[in-house]
Amino acid sequence: MKPTFHLVCRYLLLMACTSSLLILADSCKKDNGHTPSVPGPDTTQQEHTSPFYGIPLTKRPVMVTYWGGCCYDRSTVGPLDAIPEGVDVVNIFTLGIGRTPEGGWEFEHRGVSGQNNWNDVLTKAHALQQRGIRIVATSFAGSLIKLSAAAADSMAKVVRDSLDKWQFDGVDLDLEYSSGRTANIDSGVIALGKYIGPASGTGRILSVVDYNNHNAAQIRRTRQYTDYVQTMSYWNKATQIRNIIRSYADAIGSTQNVLIGVGAGCAIYAGQQTPAGEELKIADTIRSTGLGGGMMEFVFGCSYNNKDQNGNITKDVSYTRNIIGRLKQ
């Protein structure tokens, strides 16, 4: 019995040592990087995106307001940090998608120069995002006319990179051209649609703003890439907006994707501002009929810097607040 017992003990001891050596060798392999680790989530872009990145726009904005401090005198418009509760989207008007002298592309905040410091604009824009407001950059669309597929793709990547850098939530294209209503920007919109708009899956907005149905055909051709259209119908009365909504709904695909534009006049051509009081009647019509997705204001804070009889600045944003109040009754 004794010899057999000692033999078993020696065998068990040898097996234990062998197991220990195998475990140690495997551990060394892992430490030396020979065994690949399971990849984790990609977090490389998180610091360059807004709180809304990847969150789809499932409900159209009720209230969009253009902020014009980048290109209009600061003494005539309200500041970004005065945007009231109830605004869903702020369009920073205007930036510019355009060619560089070298033939490349840029999405430049050129309108800000001399009016507001761009870093200050970004700081205040990001503060609005923390309040639940999306920030969209507006550009005239003239540089997108009849682009080749390669040029459109190059342009769209520059726009995407700019949005990442600024942590903005999309692009708004102003469909006003020197040639009137004949422009074709299909390739540009399709290229942008990879990174922004409903087809992209990024949650970033691609909207357009148009004048007097001039570009209804353009909107119709590319509506699958476009979240909503805003109308430059500032001078119209409430009795006229049903036809405006229906005509643009035919182009964009739904009355809920049409936002009626109004404005008090500080950044609108003389005689084209919304008649006093009509902005509220328009809001009532949209709310009571269910026509239209909401409203757009151009430009925010026209009466902000007015002075009272004592010479004090009023800081009045009641124009915007009153519209929101009527839309959300």
Short mmCIF file of the C-alpha atoms (twelve columns), coordinates in Angstrom:
data_MODEL
# 
_entry.id   MODEL 
# 
loop_
_atom_site.group_PDB 
_atom_site.id 
_atom_site.type_symbol 
_atom_site.label_atom_id 
_atom_site.label_alt_id 
_atom_site.label_comp_id 
_atom_site.label_asym_id 
_atom_site.label_seq_id 
_atom_site.Cartn_x 
_atom_site.Cartn_y 
_atom_site.Cartn_z 
_atom_site.pdbx_PDB_model_num 
ATOM 1   C CA . MET A 1   0.000   0.000   0.000   1 
ATOM 2   C CA . LYS A 2   2.744   2.522   0.892   1 
ATOM 3   C CA . PRO A 3   4.552   2.427   -2.485  1 
ATOM 4   C CA . THR A 4   1.262   2.895   -4.280  1 
ATOM 5   C CA . PHE A 5   0.280   5.800   -2.012  1 
ATOM 6   C CA . HIS A 6   3.608   7.644   -2.600  1 
ATOM 7   C CA . LEU A 7   3.290   7.134   -6.335  1 
ATOM 8   C CA . VAL A 8   -0.180  8.719   -6.366  1 
ATOM 9   C CA . CYS A 9   1.049   11.714  -4.356  1 
ATOM 10  C CA . ARG A 10  3.967   12.292  -6.717  1 
ATOM 11  C CA . TYR A 11  1.583   12.100  -9.719  1 
ATOM 12  C CA . LEU A 12  -0.836  14.637  -8.196  1 
ATOM 13  C CA . LEU A 13  2.028   17.001  -7.355  1 
ATOM 14  C CA . LEU A 14  3.328   16.806  -10.938 1 
ATOM 15  C CA . MET A 15  -0.138  17.589  -12.359 1 
ATOM 16  C CA . ALA A 16  -0.556  20.618  -10.063 1 
ATOM 17  C CA . CYS A 17  2.816   22.047  -11.132 1 
ATOM 18  C CA . THR A 18  1.997   21.534  -14.811 1 
ATOM 19  C CA . SER A 19  -1.363  23.330  -14.430 1 
ATOM 20  C CA . SER A 20  0.312   26.236  -12.670 1 
ATOM 21  C CA . LEU A 21  2.871   26.600  -15.449 1 
ATOM 22  C CA . LEU A 22  0.159   26.567  -18.134 1 
ATOM 23  C CA . ILE A 23  -1.859  29.251  -16.342 1 
ATOM 24  C CA . LEU A 24  1.252   31.411  -15.891 1 
ATOM 25  C CA . ALA A 25  2.175   31.053  -19.582 1 
ATOM 26  C CA . ASP A 26  -1.307  32.036  -20.715 1 
ATOM 27  C CA . SER A 27  -1.219  35.066  -18.440 1 
ATOM 28  C CA . CYS A 28  2.117   36.155  -19.899 1 
ATOM 29  C CA . LYS A 29  0.721   35.860  -23.409 1 
ATOM 30  C CA . LYS A 30  -2.138  38.205  -22.512 1 
ATOM 31  C CA . ASP A 31  0.190   40.656  -20.836 1 
ATOM 32  C CA . ASN A 32  2.394   40.690  -23.926 1 
ATOM 33  C CA . GLY A 33  -0.565  41.552  -26.162 1 
ATOM 34  C CA . HIS A 34  -0.650  38.254  -28.068 1 
ATOM 35  C CA . THR A 35  -4.314  37.625  -27.208 1 
ATOM 36  C CA . PRO A 36  -6.648  40.223  -28.740 1 
ATOM 37  C CA . SER A 37  -9.055  41.940  -26.354 1 
ATOM 38  C CA . VAL A 38  -12.780 42.289  -27.003 1 
ATOM 39  C CA . PRO A 39  -13.379 45.737  -28.566 1 
ATOM 40  C CA . GLY A 40  -15.442 48.227  -26.570 1 
ATOM 41  C CA . PRO A 41  -17.764 50.958  -27.824 1 
ATOM 42  C CA . ASP A 42  -16.306 53.646  -30.077 1 
ATOM 43  C CA . THR A 43  -16.070 56.817  -28.000 1 
ATOM 44  C CA . THR A 44  -13.685 58.757  -30.212 1 
ATOM 45  C CA . GLN A 45  -16.379 61.141  -31.505 1 
ATOM 46  C CA . GLN A 46  -18.292 61.775  -28.288 1 
ATOM 47  C CA . GLU A 47  -16.443 64.944  -27.338 1 
ATOM 48  C CA . HIS A 48  -17.143 66.429  -30.771 1 
ATOM 49  C CA . THR A 49  -20.902 65.926  -30.878 1 
ATOM 50  C CA . SER A 50  -23.869 67.643  -29.304 1 
ATOM 51  C CA . PRO A 51  -26.215 66.056  -26.731 1 
ATOM 52  C CA . PHE A 52  -28.628 65.307  -29.597 1 
ATOM 53  C CA . TYR A 53  -26.233 63.310  -31.787 1 
ATOM 54  C CA . GLY A 54  -27.821 59.986  -32.722 1 
ATOM 55  C CA . ILE A 55  -31.232 61.018  -31.371 1 
ATOM 56  C CA . PRO A 56  -33.695 61.078  -34.272 1 
ATOM 57  C CA . LEU A 57  -35.967 64.042  -34.839 1 
ATOM 58  C CA . THR A 58  -39.229 62.159  -34.244 1 
ATOM 59  C CA . LYS A 59  -41.332 65.303  -33.807 1 
ATOM 60  C CA . ARG A 60  -41.148 68.421  -35.938 1 
ATOM 61  C CA . PRO A 61  -40.183 71.634  -34.139 1 
ATOM 62  C CA . VAL A 62  -43.063 73.798  -32.994 1 
ATOM 63  C CA . MET A 63  -40.887 76.922  -32.943 1 
ATOM 64  C CA . VAL A 64  -37.699 77.652  -34.869 1 
ATOM 65  C CA . THR A 65  -36.059 81.057  -34.535 1 
ATOM 66  C CA . TYR A 66  -33.217 82.517  -36.564 1 
ATOM 67  C CA . TRP A 67  -30.530 84.281  -34.573 1 
ATOM 68  C CA . GLY A 68  -28.983 87.074  -36.595 1 
ATOM 69  C CA . GLY A 69  -26.299 88.364  -34.272 1 
ATOM 70  C CA . CYS A 70  -23.665 86.967  -36.601 1 
ATOM 71  C CA . CYS A 71  -24.528 89.253  -39.477 1 
ATOM 72  C CA . TYR A 72  -26.770 92.028  -38.132 1 
ATOM 73  C CA . ASP A 73  -25.769 94.796  -35.781 1 
ATOM 74  C CA . ARG A 74  -25.839 93.519  -32.207 1 
ATOM 75  C CA . SER A 75  -27.740 96.618  -31.132 1 
ATOM 76  C CA . THR A 76  -30.789 95.612  -33.210 1 
ATOM 77  C CA . VAL A 77  -31.266 91.922  -32.312 1 
ATOM 78  C CA . GLY A 78  -31.496 89.853  -29.153 1 
ATOM 79  C CA . PRO A 79  -28.507 87.867  -27.847 1 
ATOM 80  C CA . LEU A 80  -28.333 84.096  -27.917 1 
ATOM 81  C CA . ASP A 81  -28.606 83.774  -24.170 1 
ATOM 82  C CA . ALA A 82  -31.994 85.539  -24.262 1 
ATOM 83  C CA . ILE A 83  -33.680 82.755  -26.270 1 
ATOM 84  C CA . PRO A 84  -36.824 81.890  -24.267 1 
ATOM 85  C CA . GLU A 85  -38.143 78.502  -23.201 1 
ATOM 86  C CA . GLY A 86  -40.294 76.811  -25.809 1 
ATOM 87  C CA . VAL A 87  -37.963 77.400  -28.761 1 
ATOM 88  C CA . ASP A 88  -37.040 74.019  -30.241 1 
ATOM 89  C CA . VAL A 89  -34.372 74.994  -32.773 1 
ATOM 90  C CA . VAL A 90  -32.130 78.041  -33.185 1 
ATOM 91  C CA . ASN A 91  -30.732 78.663  -36.660 1 
ATOM 92  C CA . ILE A 92  -27.435 80.551  -36.562 1 
ATOM 93  C CA . PHE A 93  -27.779 82.897  -39.552 1 
ATOM 94  C CA . THR A 94  -25.674 82.987  -41.620 1 
ATOM 95  C CA . LEU A 95  -22.627 80.888  -42.182 1 
ATOM 96  C CA . GLY A 96  -21.359 79.872  -45.577 1 
ATOM 97  C CA . ILE A 97  -20.663 76.656  -47.446 1 
ATOM 98  C CA . GLY A 98  -18.272 77.747  -50.160 1 
ATOM 99  C CA . ARG A 99  -15.072 77.205  -52.080 1 
ATOM 100 C CA . THR A 100 -11.671 78.093  -50.725 1 
ATOM 101 C CA . PRO A 101 -9.154  80.003  -52.902 1 
ATOM 102 C CA . GLU A 102 -7.353  76.689  -53.374 1 
ATOM 103 C CA . GLY A 103 -10.480 75.034  -54.767 1 
ATOM 104 C CA . GLY A 104 -11.437 73.036  -51.688 1 
ATOM 105 C CA . TRP A 105 -14.434 73.543  -49.428 1 
ATOM 106 C CA . GLU A 106 -15.127 75.414  -46.227 1 
ATOM 107 C CA . PHE A 107 -18.100 75.894  -43.939 1 
ATOM 108 C CA . GLU A 108 -17.128 79.221  -42.487 1 
ATOM 109 C CA . HIS A 109 -18.616 81.508  -39.852 1 
ATOM 110 C CA . ARG A 110 -17.640 84.468  -42.005 1 
ATOM 111 C CA . GLY A 111 -20.710 86.527  -41.077 1 
ATOM 112 C CA . VAL A 112 -19.688 86.637  -37.413 1 
ATOM 113 C CA . SER A 113 -16.610 88.760  -38.005 1 
ATOM 114 C CA . GLY A 114 -17.017 92.213  -36.502 1 
ATOM 115 C CA . GLN A 115 -20.287 91.399  -34.741 1 
ATOM 116 C CA . ASN A 116 -19.732 88.576  -32.261 1 
ATOM 117 C CA . ASN A 117 -16.767 86.532  -31.107 1 
ATOM 118 C CA . TRP A 118 -17.198 83.019  -32.505 1 
ATOM 119 C CA . ASN A 119 -16.005 81.293  -29.330 1 
ATOM 120 C CA . ASP A 120 -18.597 83.260  -27.390 1 
ATOM 121 C CA . VAL A 121 -21.257 82.210  -29.902 1 
ATOM 122 C CA . LEU A 122 -20.260 78.563  -29.431 1 
ATOM 123 C CA . THR A 123 -20.308 78.829  -25.632 1 
ATOM 124 C CA . LYS A 124 -23.814 80.301  -25.648 1 
ATOM 125 C CA . ALA A 125 -25.018 77.846  -28.296 1 
ATOM 126 C CA . HIS A 126 -23.819 74.904  -26.227 1 
ATOM 127 C CA . ALA A 127 -25.598 76.327  -23.192 1 
ATOM 128 C CA . LEU A 128 -28.830 76.365  -25.225 1 
ATOM 129 C CA . GLN A 129 -28.271 72.714  -26.117 1 
ATOM 130 C CA . GLN A 130 -28.117 71.869  -22.432 1 
ATOM 131 C CA . ARG A 131 -31.585 73.427  -22.176 1 
ATOM 132 C CA . GLY A 132 -32.888 71.080  -24.868 1 
ATOM 133 C CA . ILE A 133 -32.589 73.410  -27.874 1 
ATOM 134 C CA . ARG A 134 -30.994 72.174  -31.095 1 
ATOM 135 C CA . ILE A 135 -28.512 74.452  -32.861 1 
ATOM 136 C CA . VAL A 136 -28.494 74.506  -36.664 1 
ATOM 137 C CA . ALA A 137 -26.147 76.388  -38.992 1 
ATOM 138 C CA . THR A 138 -27.750 78.233  -41.914 1 
ATOM 139 C CA . SER A 139 -26.048 78.692  -45.272 1 
ATOM 140 C CA . PHE A 140 -27.092 80.057  -48.629 1 
ATOM 141 C CA . ALA A 141 -27.191 77.162  -51.099 1 
ATOM 142 C CA . GLY A 142 -25.732 78.918  -54.126 1 
ATOM 143 C CA . SER A 143 -22.411 77.085  -53.988 1 
ATOM 144 C CA . LEU A 144 -24.201 73.711  -54.205 1 
ATOM 145 C CA . ILE A 145 -25.636 74.294  -57.679 1 
ATOM 146 C CA . LYS A 146 -24.961 71.473  -60.176 1 
ATOM 147 C CA . LEU A 147 -22.045 69.888  -58.308 1 
ATOM 148 C CA . SER A 148 -20.416 66.746  -59.614 1 
ATOM 149 C CA . ALA A 149 -20.810 63.709  -57.364 1 
ATOM 150 C CA . ALA A 150 -17.151 63.972  -56.308 1 
ATOM 151 C CA . ALA A 151 -17.392 67.686  -55.484 1 
ATOM 152 C CA . ALA A 152 -20.637 67.151  -53.573 1 
ATOM 153 C CA . ASP A 153 -19.080 64.353  -51.541 1 
ATOM 154 C CA . SER A 154 -16.053 66.512  -50.701 1 
ATOM 155 C CA . MET A 155 -18.319 69.392  -49.662 1 
ATOM 156 C CA . ALA A 156 -20.481 67.174  -47.460 1 
ATOM 157 C CA . LYS A 157 -17.479 65.792  -45.568 1 
ATOM 158 C CA . VAL A 158 -16.267 69.317  -44.792 1 
ATOM 159 C CA . VAL A 159 -19.738 70.232  -43.507 1 
ATOM 160 C CA . ARG A 160 -19.798 67.096  -41.354 1 
ATOM 161 C CA . ASP A 161 -16.382 67.905  -39.899 1 
ATOM 162 C CA . SER A 162 -17.468 71.477  -39.129 1 
ATOM 163 C CA . LEU A 163 -20.587 70.265  -37.336 1 
ATOM 164 C CA . ASP A 164 -18.427 67.880  -35.315 1 
ATOM 165 C CA . LYS A 165 -16.000 70.659  -34.437 1 
ATOM 166 C CA . TRP A 166 -18.707 73.125  -33.435 1 
ATOM 167 C CA . GLN A 167 -20.965 70.459  -31.870 1 
ATOM 168 C CA . PHE A 168 -23.949 71.688  -33.887 1 
ATOM 169 C CA . ASP A 169 -27.121 69.806  -34.751 1 
ATOM 170 C CA . GLY A 170 -27.545 70.268  -38.471 1 
ATOM 171 C CA . VAL A 171 -27.703 72.540  -41.488 1 
ATOM 172 C CA . ASP A 172 -30.421 74.805  -42.868 1 
ATOM 173 C CA . LEU A 173 -30.149 75.660  -46.575 1 
ATOM 174 C CA . ASP A 174 -31.462 79.032  -47.723 1 
ATOM 175 C CA . LEU A 175 -32.871 78.459  -51.215 1 
ATOM 176 C CA . GLU A 176 -32.316 81.959  -52.520 1 
ATOM 177 C CA . TYR A 177 -30.260 82.295  -55.663 1 
ATOM 178 C CA . SER A 178 -29.256 85.117  -57.964 1 
ATOM 179 C CA . SER A 179 -30.850 83.111  -60.765 1 
ATOM 180 C CA . GLY A 180 -34.196 82.915  -58.983 1 
ATOM 181 C CA . ARG A 181 -35.884 79.535  -59.018 1 
ATOM 182 C CA . THR A 182 -33.848 77.632  -61.598 1 
ATOM 183 C CA . ALA A 183 -31.090 76.223  -59.364 1 
ATOM 184 C CA . ASN A 184 -30.503 72.479  -59.032 1 
ATOM 185 C CA . ILE A 185 -28.713 71.310  -55.885 1 
ATOM 186 C CA . ASP A 186 -29.757 67.642  -55.991 1 
ATOM 187 C CA . SER A 187 -26.225 66.224  -55.795 1 
ATOM 188 C CA . GLY A 188 -25.325 68.486  -52.864 1 
ATOM 189 C CA . VAL A 189 -28.419 67.549  -50.870 1 
ATOM 190 C CA . ILE A 190 -27.938 63.850  -51.588 1 
ATOM 191 C CA . ALA A 191 -24.311 64.037  -50.420 1 
ATOM 192 C CA . LEU A 192 -25.269 65.950  -47.263 1 
ATOM 193 C CA . GLY A 193 -27.972 63.343  -46.642 1 
ATOM 194 C CA . LYS A 194 -25.279 60.831  -45.685 1 
ATOM 195 C CA . TYR A 195 -24.449 62.875  -42.583 1 
ATOM 196 C CA . ILE A 196 -27.512 64.977  -41.780 1 
ATOM 197 C CA . GLY A 197 -31.248 64.753  -42.301 1 
ATOM 198 C CA . PRO A 198 -33.717 61.864  -41.921 1 
ATOM 199 C CA . ALA A 199 -31.781 59.426  -44.127 1 
ATOM 200 C CA . SER A 200 -28.535 59.755  -42.144 1 
ATOM 201 C CA . GLY A 201 -29.564 58.231  -38.812 1 
ATOM 202 C CA . THR A 202 -27.431 60.824  -36.992 1 
ATOM 203 C CA . GLY A 203 -30.301 62.867  -35.587 1 
ATOM 204 C CA . ARG A 204 -28.867 65.940  -37.274 1 
ATOM 205 C CA . ILE A 205 -31.334 68.209  -39.060 1 
ATOM 206 C CA . LEU A 206 -31.364 69.110  -42.737 1 
ATOM 207 C CA . SER A 207 -33.953 71.830  -43.328 1 
ATOM 208 C CA . VAL A 208 -34.589 74.297  -46.129 1 
ATOM 209 C CA . VAL A 209 -36.130 77.759  -46.254 1 
ATOM 210 C CA . ASP A 210 -37.797 79.006  -49.425 1 
ATOM 211 C CA . TYR A 211 -39.430 82.128  -50.845 1 
ATOM 212 C CA . ASN A 212 -42.838 82.167  -52.505 1 
ATOM 213 C CA . ASN A 213 -42.731 78.554  -53.775 1 
ATOM 214 C CA . HIS A 214 -39.777 79.402  -56.013 1 
ATOM 215 C CA . ASN A 215 -38.022 76.113  -55.353 1 
ATOM 216 C CA . ALA A 216 -40.899 73.715  -54.829 1 
ATOM 217 C CA . ALA A 217 -39.546 71.431  -57.557 1 
ATOM 218 C CA . GLN A 218 -36.153 71.257  -55.822 1 
ATOM 219 C CA . ILE A 219 -37.801 70.456  -52.489 1 
ATOM 220 C CA . ARG A 220 -39.955 67.752  -54.085 1 
ATOM 221 C CA . ARG A 221 -36.990 66.021  -55.755 1 
ATOM 222 C CA . THR A 222 -34.930 65.766  -52.560 1 
ATOM 223 C CA . ARG A 223 -37.580 65.625  -49.853 1 
ATOM 224 C CA . GLN A 224 -36.483 62.187  -48.623 1 
ATOM 225 C CA . TYR A 225 -33.304 63.864  -47.336 1 
ATOM 226 C CA . THR A 226 -35.048 66.891  -45.804 1 
ATOM 227 C CA . ASP A 227 -36.659 67.153  -42.368 1 
ATOM 228 C CA . TYR A 228 -38.846 70.198  -42.983 1 
ATOM 229 C CA . VAL A 229 -39.295 73.372  -45.025 1 
ATOM 230 C CA . GLN A 230 -39.705 76.894  -43.630 1 
ATOM 231 C CA . THR A 231 -41.550 79.539  -45.606 1 
ATOM 232 C CA . MET A 232 -40.490 83.130  -46.198 1 
ATOM 233 C CA . SER A 233 -44.125 84.213  -46.064 1 
ATOM 234 C CA . TYR A 234 -43.580 87.023  -43.596 1 
ATOM 235 C CA . TRP A 235 -46.010 89.549  -45.092 1 
ATOM 236 C CA . ASN A 236 -48.948 87.138  -45.336 1 
ATOM 237 C CA . LYS A 237 -52.015 87.150  -43.130 1 
ATOM 238 C CA . ALA A 238 -53.597 84.224  -41.317 1 
ATOM 239 C CA . THR A 239 -56.303 83.956  -43.974 1 
ATOM 240 C CA . GLN A 240 -53.636 83.205  -46.582 1 
ATOM 241 C CA . ILE A 241 -51.506 80.571  -44.888 1 
ATOM 242 C CA . ARG A 242 -53.679 77.532  -45.595 1 
ATOM 243 C CA . ASN A 243 -52.825 77.736  -49.277 1 
ATOM 244 C CA . ILE A 244 -49.156 78.310  -48.456 1 
ATOM 245 C CA . ILE A 245 -49.065 75.243  -46.222 1 
ATOM 246 C CA . ARG A 246 -50.823 73.070  -48.783 1 
ATOM 247 C CA . SER A 247 -48.545 74.118  -51.630 1 
ATOM 248 C CA . TYR A 248 -45.389 73.399  -49.652 1 
ATOM 249 C CA . ALA A 249 -46.892 70.199  -48.221 1 
ATOM 250 C CA . ASP A 250 -47.252 68.976  -51.790 1 
ATOM 251 C CA . ALA A 251 -43.522 69.545  -52.245 1 
ATOM 252 C CA . ILE A 252 -42.199 68.262  -48.902 1 
ATOM 253 C CA . GLY A 253 -44.738 65.448  -48.511 1 
ATOM 254 C CA . SER A 254 -46.705 66.442  -45.397 1 
ATOM 255 C CA . THR A 255 -48.353 69.491  -43.861 1 
ATOM 256 C CA . GLN A 256 -46.534 68.621  -40.635 1 
ATOM 257 C CA . ASN A 257 -43.212 69.300  -42.371 1 
ATOM 258 C CA . VAL A 258 -44.137 72.924  -43.162 1 
ATOM 259 C CA . LEU A 259 -43.209 75.749  -40.771 1 
ATOM 260 C CA . ILE A 260 -44.735 79.174  -41.489 1 
ATOM 261 C CA . GLY A 261 -42.306 82.081  -41.227 1 
ATOM 262 C CA . VAL A 262 -43.087 85.402  -39.545 1 
ATOM 263 C CA . GLY A 263 -40.989 88.368  -38.496 1 
ATOM 264 C CA . ALA A 264 -41.264 91.732  -36.793 1 
ATOM 265 C CA . GLY A 265 -39.103 93.404  -39.386 1 
ATOM 266 C CA . CYS A 266 -35.627 94.263  -38.098 1 
ATOM 267 C CA . ALA A 267 -33.972 91.925  -40.649 1 
ATOM 268 C CA . ILE A 268 -36.685 91.811  -43.297 1 
ATOM 269 C CA . TYR A 269 -37.043 94.096  -46.297 1 
ATOM 270 C CA . ALA A 270 -39.258 97.089  -45.590 1 
ATOM 271 C CA . GLY A 271 -42.889 96.276  -46.229 1 
ATOM 272 C CA . GLN A 272 -42.399 92.513  -45.966 1 
ATOM 273 C CA . GLN A 273 -42.597 92.177  -42.198 1 
ATOM 274 C CA . THR A 274 -45.585 90.373  -40.711 1 
ATOM 275 C CA . PRO A 275 -48.475 92.783  -40.066 1 
ATOM 276 C CA . ALA A 276 -48.714 93.485  -36.343 1 
ATOM 277 C CA . GLY A 277 -50.854 90.902  -34.593 1 
ATOM 278 C CA . GLU A 278 -51.025 88.540  -37.559 1 
ATOM 279 C CA . GLU A 279 -48.276 86.358  -36.123 1 
ATOM 280 C CA . LEU A 280 -50.634 85.354  -33.306 1 
ATOM 281 C CA . LYS A 281 -53.553 84.772  -35.670 1 
ATOM 282 C CA . ILE A 282 -51.298 82.545  -37.769 1 
ATOM 283 C CA . ALA A 283 -50.324 80.597  -34.641 1 
ATOM 284 C CA . ASP A 284 -54.006 80.181  -33.754 1 
ATOM 285 C CA . THR A 285 -54.798 78.936  -37.269 1 
ATOM 286 C CA . ILE A 286 -51.973 76.386  -37.227 1 
ATOM 287 C CA . ARG A 287 -52.962 75.126  -33.787 1 
ATOM 288 C CA . SER A 288 -56.722 74.977  -34.377 1 
ATOM 289 C CA . THR A 289 -56.624 73.419  -37.848 1 
ATOM 290 C CA . GLY A 290 -53.740 71.014  -37.363 1 
ATOM 291 C CA . LEU A 291 -52.185 72.363  -40.544 1 
ATOM 292 C CA . GLY A 292 -48.450 72.905  -40.500 1 
ATOM 293 C CA . GLY A 293 -45.786 71.648  -38.161 1 
ATOM 294 C CA . GLY A 294 -45.189 74.982  -36.460 1 
ATOM 295 C CA . MET A 295 -43.663 78.385  -37.076 1 
ATOM 296 C CA . MET A 296 -40.365 80.081  -37.795 1 
ATOM 297 C CA . GLU A 297 -39.293 83.565  -36.676 1 
ATOM 298 C CA . PHE A 298 -36.876 85.711  -38.636 1 
ATOM 299 C CA . VAL A 299 -35.063 87.274  -36.803 1 
ATOM 300 C CA . PHE A 300 -35.073 86.798  -33.002 1 
ATOM 301 C CA . GLY A 301 -35.232 89.743  -30.638 1 
ATOM 302 C CA . CYS A 302 -36.106 92.645  -32.937 1 
ATOM 303 C CA . SER A 303 -37.404 94.645  -29.972 1 
ATOM 304 C CA . TYR A 304 -34.851 93.399  -27.446 1 
ATOM 305 C CA . ASN A 305 -32.754 96.568  -27.490 1 
ATOM 306 C CA . ASN A 306 -35.622 99.057  -27.579 1 
ATOM 307 C CA . LYS A 307 -35.546 101.663 -24.851 1 
ATOM 308 C CA . ASP A 308 -38.335 102.702 -22.567 1 
ATOM 309 C CA . GLN A 309 -39.214 106.315 -21.717 1 
ATOM 310 C CA . ASN A 310 -36.435 106.381 -19.137 1 
ATOM 311 C CA . GLY A 311 -33.819 105.279 -21.658 1 
ATOM 312 C CA . ASN A 312 -33.467 101.746 -20.292 1 
ATOM 313 C CA . ILE A 313 -33.106 98.814  -22.688 1 
ATOM 314 C CA . THR A 314 -36.283 96.761  -22.519 1 
ATOM 315 C CA . LYS A 315 -34.753 93.323  -23.263 1 
ATOM 316 C CA . ASP A 316 -38.123 92.463  -24.780 1 
ATOM 317 C CA . VAL A 317 -38.587 88.969  -26.263 1 
ATOM 318 C CA . SER A 318 -42.367 88.970  -25.965 1 
ATOM 319 C CA . TYR A 319 -42.809 88.555  -29.738 1 
ATOM 320 C CA . THR A 320 -41.289 85.078  -29.538 1 
ATOM 321 C CA . ARG A 321 -42.870 84.198  -26.205 1 
ATOM 322 C CA . ASN A 322 -46.357 85.168  -27.331 1 
ATOM 323 C CA . ILE A 323 -46.137 83.019  -30.472 1 
ATOM 324 C CA . ILE A 324 -44.972 80.018  -28.439 1 
ATOM 325 C CA . GLY A 325 -47.772 80.573  -25.957 1 
ATOM 326 C CA . ARG A 326 -50.393 80.533  -28.698 1 
ATOM 327 C CA . LEU A 327 -48.922 77.503  -30.475 1 
ATOM 328 C CA . LYS A 328 -48.766 75.469  -27.292 1 
ATOM 329 C CA . GLN A 329 -52.161 76.382  -25.783 1 
# 
